[in-house]
Amino acid sequence: MCRHPRRGEAGGQVTEGSTAPSERGAAVGRGIGVGLMNGLWKPRVLGAWRVPASGPVILAVNHSHMIDGPMVMGTAPRPVHFLIKKEAFVGPLDPFLRGIGQVRVDRTGADRAAITDALGVLADGGVLGIFPEGTRGEGDFAALRAGLAYFAVRSGAPIVPVAVLGSTDRAGRLVPGLPALRGRIDLVFGDAFRAGDGSGPRTRKVLDEATVRIQDRLTAHLANARRLTGRSATLE
């Protein structure tokens, strides 16, 4: 997850090699995700109707396993463009991820190309997927970076919290790095909310305050998702 830039920084020149994420590619990625995620595991999806049917949306997803992103891509009602760390774009995965409309991001600084591409997704009325914790961890929204707040405040797009539960419950026998095949994974989509309307200042103070408000909403959603699915925090 890229840190937020200083005000006006996102308007800088796009770095060479950056290409706008393809909406058609994201739709193809969703089709692949639907087939793989439903074929290999048993996702149970709650509240997907809460994702607005049109217009820009940010999906804020907790992150504890590498399949969390593909699982959301395969269960969300609309194609999703995820911000994905640049380290994943290696070998044949590079053209594949770009081809399915995903956004490459350098997490070590303010990646202007990624910022431009992500804001472009929202400006075109698309769905941007973000792991606000920045990297895989406990998946409890305990440590949010400011990037989510920046995109939400600047674009005015609503945020839909998404809790992915069960991806770390039990490792598979054939592929230990993946969840057990045909195991159940729960995905709970929460109520949309806004962190800003896109017209206000984007000072560090404003973004820090927005991050705190967003974290409160995401943490509350995760707790509710655990109650709904019967999964306690100790199981995650």
C-alpha positions as CSV (number, residue, x, y, z in Angstrom):
1,M,0.0,0.0,0.0
2,C,1.6,3.3,-1.0
3,R,1.8,6.1,1.6
4,H,-0.1,9.2,0.8
5,P,1.8,11.9,-1.2
6,R,2.1,15.5,-0.2
7,R,-0.7,17.6,-1.6
8,G,-0.3,18.0,-5.3
9,E,2.3,15.2,-5.6
10,A,-0.2,12.9,-7.4
11,G,-0.3,15.4,-10.2
12,G,3.3,14.7,-11.1
13,Q,4.4,13.0,-14.3
14,V,3.5,9.4,-14.6
15,T,6.5,7.2,-14.6
16,E,7.5,5.4,-17.8
17,G,5.9,2.1,-18.3
18,S,2.7,2.9,-16.5
19,T,-0.5,1.9,-18.3
20,A,-4.1,2.6,-17.4
21,P,-5.8,-0.4,-15.8
22,S,-8.2,-2.1,-18.2
23,E,-11.9,-2.4,-17.1
24,R,-12.3,-5.2,-19.6
25,G,-9.2,-6.9,-18.2
26,A,-10.7,-6.6,-14.7
27,A,-13.8,-8.2,-15.9
28,V,-11.8,-11.1,-17.3
29,G,-10.0,-11.3,-14.0
30,R,-13.3,-11.6,-12.2
31,G,-14.3,-14.4,-14.4
32,I,-11.1,-16.3,-13.7
33,G,-11.6,-15.6,-10.0
34,V,-15.2,-16.9,-10.0
35,G,-14.1,-20.2,-11.6
36,L,-11.0,-20.8,-9.4
37,M,-12.2,-19.6,-6.1
38,N,-15.5,-21.5,-6.3
39,G,-13.8,-24.5,-7.8
40,L,-11.1,-24.9,-5.2
41,W,-12.9,-23.6,-2.1
42,K,-16.4,-23.0,-0.8
43,P,-16.8,-19.2,-0.3
44,R,-19.8,-18.0,1.7
45,V,-20.6,-14.5,0.7
46,L,-22.6,-12.2,2.9
47,G,-23.8,-8.6,2.1
48,A,-22.4,-8.4,-1.5
49,W,-25.5,-6.3,-2.3
50,R,-24.0,-3.5,-0.2
51,V,-21.5,-2.8,-3.0
52,P,-23.0,0.1,-5.0
53,A,-24.1,-1.2,-8.4
54,S,-22.4,1.6,-10.3
55,G,-20.0,4.5,-9.7
56,P,-16.6,4.6,-8.0
57,V,-16.2,2.4,-4.9
58,I,-13.2,1.5,-2.7
59,L,-13.2,-2.0,-1.2
60,A,-11.1,-2.0,2.0
61,V,-10.1,-5.6,2.6
62,N,-8.3,-7.2,5.6
63,H,-5.3,-9.3,4.6
64,S,-4.0,-12.4,6.2
65,H,-3.4,-14.7,3.2
66,M,-2.3,-14.4,-0.4
67,I,-5.6,-15.7,-1.7
68,D,-7.6,-12.9,0.0
69,G,-7.4,-10.7,-3.1
70,P,-8.3,-13.4,-5.6
71,M,-11.1,-14.5,-3.3
72,V,-12.6,-11.0,-3.3
73,M,-12.1,-10.7,-7.1
74,G,-14.1,-13.9,-7.5
75,T,-16.9,-13.1,-5.2
76,A,-17.5,-9.3,-5.5
77,P,-20.4,-8.3,-7.7
78,R,-18.3,-6.0,-9.8
79,P,-14.8,-6.3,-11.4
80,V,-12.1,-5.1,-9.0
81,H,-8.7,-3.4,-9.6
82,F,-6.5,-4.2,-6.7
83,L,-3.4,-2.3,-5.6
84,I,-0.8,-5.1,-5.6
85,K,2.9,-4.8,-4.4
86,K,5.4,-4.5,-7.2
87,E,7.2,-7.7,-6.0
88,A,4.3,-9.8,-7.3
89,F,4.8,-8.5,-10.8
90,V,7.6,-10.9,-11.8
91,G,8.1,-13.2,-14.7
92,P,4.8,-14.3,-16.4
93,L,2.8,-12.8,-13.6
94,D,3.7,-9.3,-14.7
95,P,1.8,-9.3,-18.0
96,F,-1.0,-11.4,-16.5
97,L,-1.7,-9.1,-13.6
98,R,-1.5,-6.0,-15.8
99,G,-3.8,-7.8,-18.3
100,I,-6.5,-8.3,-15.7
101,G,-6.5,-4.7,-14.7
102,Q,-4.5,-4.8,-11.5
103,V,-2.4,-1.9,-10.3
104,R,1.3,-2.3,-9.6
105,V,2.5,-0.3,-6.5
106,D,5.8,0.4,-5.0
107,R,5.2,0.5,-1.2
108,T,8.5,2.1,-0.3
109,G,7.4,5.6,-1.3
110,A,4.8,7.8,-3.0
111,D,4.4,5.8,-6.2
112,R,3.0,8.5,-8.6
113,A,2.2,6.0,-11.4
114,A,0.1,3.8,-9.0
115,I,-1.6,6.9,-7.5
116,T,-2.5,8.1,-11.0
117,D,-3.8,4.7,-12.1
118,A,-5.8,4.2,-8.9
119,L,-7.4,7.6,-9.1
120,G,-8.1,6.9,-12.8
121,V,-10.0,3.7,-11.8
122,L,-12.2,5.8,-9.5
123,A,-12.6,8.6,-12.0
124,D,-13.9,6.1,-14.5
125,G,-16.5,4.8,-12.0
126,G,-14.6,1.6,-11.3
127,V,-13.9,-0.5,-8.1
128,L,-10.6,-0.1,-6.4
129,G,-9.5,-2.8,-4.0
130,I,-7.1,-1.9,-1.2
131,F,-5.5,-3.8,1.6
132,P,-5.3,-0.8,4.0
133,E,-2.8,-2.6,6.3
134,G,-0.3,-2.5,3.5
135,T,0.9,-6.1,3.8
136,R,-0.2,-9.5,5.1
137,G,-0.5,-9.8,8.8
138,E,-3.1,-10.6,11.4
139,G,-5.9,-9.2,9.1
140,D,-7.4,-7.2,12.0
141,F,-7.1,-3.7,10.6
142,A,-4.9,-2.9,13.7
143,A,-2.3,-0.8,11.7
144,L,-3.7,1.2,8.8
145,R,-1.5,3.2,6.4
146,A,-2.8,6.5,5.2
147,G,-3.1,5.5,1.5
148,L,-6.8,4.4,1.9
149,A,-7.7,7.8,3.5
150,Y,-5.9,9.6,0.7
151,F,-7.8,7.9,-2.1
152,A,-11.1,8.2,-0.2
153,V,-10.7,11.8,0.7
154,R,-9.4,12.9,-2.7
155,S,-12.0,11.0,-4.8
156,G,-15.0,11.2,-2.5
157,A,-15.7,7.5,-3.4
158,P,-17.5,5.4,-0.8
159,I,-15.6,2.8,1.1
160,V,-17.1,-0.7,1.5
161,P,-15.3,-2.8,4.2
162,V,-14.7,-6.4,3.4
163,A,-13.8,-9.1,5.9
164,V,-12.2,-12.3,4.6
165,L,-12.4,-15.0,7.3
166,G,-11.1,-18.5,7.2
167,S,-8.3,-18.2,4.7
168,T,-5.7,-19.0,7.4
169,D,-7.7,-21.6,9.4
170,R,-6.2,-24.8,8.1
171,A,-3.4,-25.5,5.5
172,G,-4.0,-27.9,2.7
173,R,-2.3,-31.2,2.5
174,L,-1.4,-31.1,-1.2
175,V,-0.3,-27.4,-1.2
176,P,0.6,-26.4,2.4
177,G,0.8,-22.8,1.4
178,L,-2.9,-22.7,0.5
179,P,-6.0,-23.2,2.6
180,A,-7.4,-26.8,2.6
181,L,-9.2,-27.5,-0.7
182,R,-13.0,-27.2,-0.5
183,G,-12.7,-25.5,2.8
184,R,-15.1,-22.8,3.7
185,I,-14.0,-19.2,3.5
186,D,-16.4,-16.4,4.6
187,L,-16.5,-13.0,2.9
188,V,-18.6,-10.3,4.6
189,F,-19.3,-7.0,2.8
190,G,-20.2,-4.1,5.1
191,D,-22.2,-0.9,4.7
192,A,-20.7,1.8,2.5
193,F,-19.5,5.0,4.1
194,R,-17.6,8.1,3.0
195,A,-14.4,9.6,4.4
196,G,-14.7,12.8,2.4
197,D,-16.5,14.4,-0.6
198,G,-13.4,15.0,-2.8
199,S,-13.6,18.8,-2.3
200,G,-11.7,19.5,1.0
201,P,-8.0,19.9,1.8
202,R,-5.7,16.9,1.9
203,T,-3.3,18.0,4.6
204,R,-1.6,15.4,6.8
205,K,-3.8,16.4,9.7
206,V,-7.0,15.8,7.6
207,L,-5.7,12.4,6.3
208,D,-4.6,11.3,9.8
209,E,-8.0,12.1,11.2
210,A,-9.7,10.3,8.3
211,T,-7.5,7.3,8.9
212,V,-8.6,7.1,12.5
213,R,-12.3,7.3,11.5
214,I,-11.9,4.7,8.8
215,Q,-10.0,2.3,11.2
216,D,-12.9,2.6,13.7
217,R,-15.4,1.6,11.0
218,L,-13.3,-1.2,9.6
219,T,-12.6,-2.7,13.1
220,A,-16.3,-2.5,14.0
221,H,-17.2,-4.3,10.7
222,L,-14.6,-7.0,11.3
223,A,-16.0,-7.7,14.8
224,N,-19.6,-7.8,13.4
225,A,-18.4,-10.2,10.6
226,R,-16.9,-12.5,13.2
227,R,-20.2,-12.6,15.1
228,L,-22.2,-13.2,11.9
229,T,-20.0,-16.1,10.8
230,G,-19.4,-17.6,14.2
231,R,-15.6,-17.1,13.8
232,S,-13.8,-15.8,16.9
233,A,-10.7,-13.7,16.7
234,T,-8.6,-16.6,18.1
235,L,-9.5,-18.7,15.0
236,E,-8.0,-16.1,12.6
